[in-house]
């Protein structure tokens, strides 16, 4: 709606041909229909399965199961790994800036990439912060149920804001994700949440969002940014962030014109290139996102190749393949989050569901990197936590036996 002469953001790369733009609009329209159709079928299938779970009394409100969820392995892992990452890659654990990013920011995703095994430290730091967040939240819930003291609820609030603070970076979606999940669990675990906390958390994330944007786009906004300049930049950027016809059209032109070689090896590299250790032996330049950035003359490889455009480059006969997969995964993770009986699993499923649900704003590589660097390591840790127990000096009303995640409700019924 902003007059064209006042728009300071002109977008990336070359203009799209009329043919590619027309195809892009057609594909985007078809994608809407297909996504809604897949959503309907997937929700119907999982809803039917969920009804069976309820009929068999295997699904219950998860708040009653916190007493049975121990956090020994999570705390042991965090205490063991925290000093290692802190010594070798401190900005991965404690970012230079909290909430507000400044010019000298070396936040989480701006850290030195020349350190050997840097990818491993990224995975370990993500896992350490998640483990500490989950463990403290569970311990607060247990103490709150015992003593009904508002003190433990306040500590839980603090836990969320600390997790936000230690994830301060130019990755703005991560901040929003943490706030939403954190407030959701507080609301569910402590029977409600105050409006002040919601507004306070929202204000912090908004300030972080704006400060990160000012740093990321300083070259566009200049030395004296203003609200008008930011809005004139953000408005046209919506098409870029959520896979508008220009970006999809650029990928169609890229494929049709044959300017770059996109083949089966590129497809393999897209996935293996995000796997720790294996990625060291992969040609990172031969990946769809790198090629797309090269096409747009974006040298820092931050431009995101849209899902639909990626599908067209690999499967022009059915370019909606990734949209179908990710739509199905959104419902799958939502189902797993509803039926999981432990907060730790709910958090991991919820985080992954949130990431996948934003597939229009992400690339295939971004989502897959989240799977291998966050989801898989956390699931492995939680499985260890299921099978290894630590006995603390607490008075329990149940026997100290190994309780698996899937057996909690059955044990409760007995």
N, C-alpha and C positions, 0 to 999 in steps of 0.2 A: 504493500500500500504506500510505501515511501516513494516519492517522485524519483525517477531514474537519475536525474542530475545530482541528487543528494546521496545516492547510494555509493558508499566508498568501497564496498566489496564487489569485485567483478568476477570472482570465481577463479578456478584453476584451469590451466591448460588451454588447448585449442578449442575453437568453436565446434559444435556438433553439426554434421551434415544433415540436411533435411530428411534424407532417407532414414538415417539412424535415429533421429529424433522421433520420427513417425513410428518406427518399430518399437522404440523405448516406451512411448505412450501406450501402444497396444499391449506390450508385455506387462507393464505396470497395472493396466486395467485387468488383464487376465489373472495376474498374481493376486489381486484383491479377491476375485471370485474363488480361486483355488484355495487360498489361505482360509477363507471362511468355510468352505466345504470340508477341508481337512480338519479344521477346528471342530466342526459339528460331529464328524465321524469319530474323532479321537475322544472328545468329551463324552459322547454317547457310550463308547466302549469302556472308558475308565469309570464312568458313573455307574454303569451296570456292575462292574467289578466292585466298586465301592459299596453298592447296596448289599452285595453278598458278604462283604466284610462286616457291615453293620448287622446283617441278619445272623451272622455267626458270632456276634458279640466280640469281634476281634479288634474293633476300632473304638477307642474311647478318648475323651479329652486328655491330652498328654500331661496336664499339670500334676496329676496324681502319681506320675511315675518318676518325678525328680529324685525322690528319696532313694530309688534303686539305681540311679545313674552315678557311677563313680567317675572320678576325673584323674585318677592316679597316673595313667600312662600319658595323658595330655600334659599334666604338670611336669612330669619327669622329662618328657621330650623338650618342653619349653625351657626348663631350667638348664638342661644339658646343652641345647643348641644356641640359646640366647647369647652367651658370651662369645661363642665361636663366630657368629655372624657379626656381633658388635665389634669384634677386633678386626675382622677381615673386610667388612663392608658396612660400616656404622650407619650410613645414610639409609640403608635398607631397613634398619630397625627404628632409628630415631631420625626423622627428617630434619633438615635444616630449619624449616619453617613449620609452624603449627597454625592451621586454618587459613592464614593469610600468606600468600606466596609473594616473595619479593624478587628483585632483580638478581640477587646472588643465590637464588634458590638452587639447591642441588637435591631436590626431593627424591622420592622413591624411584620415579621413572626417569630421573635425570642424573642418576649416579654414574660413577666412572665405569665404563664398559670394558676397560682394558684389563681389569683384574681377572686372572685365570679362574675358570669355573664360575664365572659371574652368574650364569643361568642357574646353577645349583643354589647359590646364595639367595637368589630371587625366590625360589621355591621354598627354601628353609625359612626365610624371613616371613613370607606370607603364612606359612604353617604355624610359626611361633606366635605371631600376633593373633591368629584365629584361635589357637589353643588357649592362650591366656584369656582372651575375651570370653570364650565358651565356659572355661573352668570357673572363672570368677562369677559369671552369671548364674551357674548352677549352684555354687556354694552360697551365694546370696539368697537364692530361692530356698535352699534347705534351712538356712538359719532364720529366714523370715517366717517359714511355716512353723518352726519351733517356738520362736519368741514373739512373733507378730510385731516386730519393732520396725518403725519407719526408717531407722538407720540403715537397714540392709537394702531397702528399696532405693534409698539415696545412693548407696554404694553401687547398685545396679545401674542407676542413671549415670553415675560417674564412669562406670565401665564403658558405656556406650560412647561417651564424649572422649574418653581416652583412646578408644579404638578409632574414632574419627580423627583425632589429633595425630595419631601415629600412622595414619594412612593419608596424610596430607600430601598431595602431589598435583600435577597438572592433569591427572586422570579424573575429570570432574564427575563422571558417572559412578565411580567407586564411592565417592562421598555420599551421593544420593542413595546408593544401594545400602550402605551401612546404616544410614539414618532410618530408612524405611524398615529394614529387617530388625534393627535394634528396638525401635518403638513398637513394632509388632510383637516382639517377644516380651517386652516389658508389659504391654497391655494384656497379653495372654497369661503371663505368669503371676502378675501381681494384681489382677482383677481391676484393670483400668489404669489410665494415665492422665495426668493433669494437662490442661490446655497450655499452660505456661511452658511445660517441657517441650511440647510439640512445636510451639512458636519459637522457643529458644533454639531448639535443634535446627528448625527450618532456617532461622536467621543466620546461624553459623554456616550452614551449607551454602546459603545464598551468597554470603560474603566470600567464602572460599571459591565458589563458582565464578564470581565476578573477578576476584583477584587473579585466579588462574587464567581466565580469558584475557585479562589485561597483559599478562606476561606472554602468553602464547601468541597473541596477535598485536604485539607492540609495533611490529614493522608495518602494520596496517593503520593502527590508531595514532601513531606518532608519539611525540614526547608529551603532548597535552591531550590525553583522552577525555572524552565527555560522554554523558549519557546518550546524547543524540548520535554521536559517532558509533557507540556500541550498538545501538538499536539499528542503525543503518548498515551495520556489519552483520548482526545476528539474523535479521529478517531474510535476506537472500541466502544466508548460510543454511537455513532450515532445509532447503532443497538438497544441499550438499551432504548434510549430516544424516538425512533420512532417505538416501538413495533416490533422489529426484531424477527426472528424465535426462538432465544434462549429463550426469555422471554415468548413468546406464548407457546413454547414447555414445559417450566417449568409448566405453568398453566395446560397444557394437562396432564402432568405426575401427577400433584397434584390431578386432578380430577379422572384420571384412577386408580391411586394407592389407592385412598380412604384414604389418610393419615389424612385428616381433614374433618369434617362434613360440607358440603356446601349444604344447603337446602333452603326452602322457607323463613324461618326466617332470614337467612343470607341476602337474597334478600331484604326483608323488612327493615332490619337494615341498609343496604347500603344507603337507601334513607331517612329514618326517622332519622338516625344518624347524618345527616347534618342540620336538622331543629332546629332552636333555641328553647331552653327550652325543647322541646320534646327529644332532644339528651341526656339530662341528665338521662333519664329513659331507654336508649337503651344500650344494651351490645355492647360496642365499639369493644371488642375483636372478636366478631362474625360478622365481616364485611370482604368482599372479599380482600380488600387491606391489612388489618391487617393480615389475614391468609397468603397472598402472601409474606408479609415481614417476617412473622414467618418462612415460608418454606425456605426463602433465608437467614435466620439468620441475618436479618437487624433489629436491636433493636429500632431504632428511627422512624420507620414506614414511612420513606420517599420514599421508593421504590414504583414506580407506577405500578399497575396491568394493563396490556394492555387491550384495549377495546375488541379486538378479543378473547383474552384468557378469559376475563370475560364472554363474550357471550357464549363461549364453556362450561364454568363451569355451567352456568344457563340453557342454551338452546343448548345442543350438537347437536340436530337435525337441528338447524338453528343458528349457532353461529354469524351470521352477523347482528343480530337484532339491536344492538346498533350502528353499522356502518351505517345502513340504516337510523335510526332515526336521528343521528347527521348530516349526509349528507343532509337530508331534511331540518333540522333546519338551516344549513348554508345558503341555498338559501332563506329560509323564512326570516331570519333576514336581509339578503341583500336587499330583496324586501321591507321590512318595513323601512329600512334605506333610500332607494331611494324615497319612497312615503311619508314619514313623512315630515310635513311642519315646524317642529320646530327643532332647533339645539339640544335642550335638549334630545328629543326623538331619534334623529339621533345618538347622542353620545352613549346612552344606547344600542340601537340596534346594533351599530357598534362594541361596546366593546363585547357584547355577541356573535355576529357573529364571531369575531376574536377568542374568546375562543373556541367556538364550532368547528371552522375550524381546530383547532389544536388537534382534538380528537385523532389522532394517537400518540400524545405525552402526552396525559392526560389519566386519568382514568374516569370511570363513576362517581365515588364519587367526583372527582375534579370539573368536569363540573357542576354536580348537586349542589355542595356547592357554586359555583359561581352564580347559579340561585337563590338560597334562600338567599344568603348573600349580593348580589350586585344588581342583576337584579330586583327581586321582590320589595325590599325596594325602589329602585329608581323609578320604575314604579308607585308605590303607591304615592310617593312624587310628581311626575309629574302630576298625576291625581288630587291631591289636588291643585296643582298649576294651573290646568285648571279651576277649579271651584271656587277658591278663588282669588280675585284680590286685589291689593293694589294700591291706587291712589297716584302718586307722583306729585310734582309740575313741570310738564313738559307741553309744548305746543304740544298737539297731533292734528293731522289732521283727527282724527276719533273719534267717540263717545266712551265714556268709558263704554262699555258693556262687558259682559262676553263672551269671544270668545273661543270656543272649538277647539282642534287641528284639527279635521276633517272638521271644518267649515271655516277654514281660506281662502282657495282658492275660495270657493263659495262666501264668503263675498267680496273678492277682485273683482270677476267678476261682482257683483252687483254694 
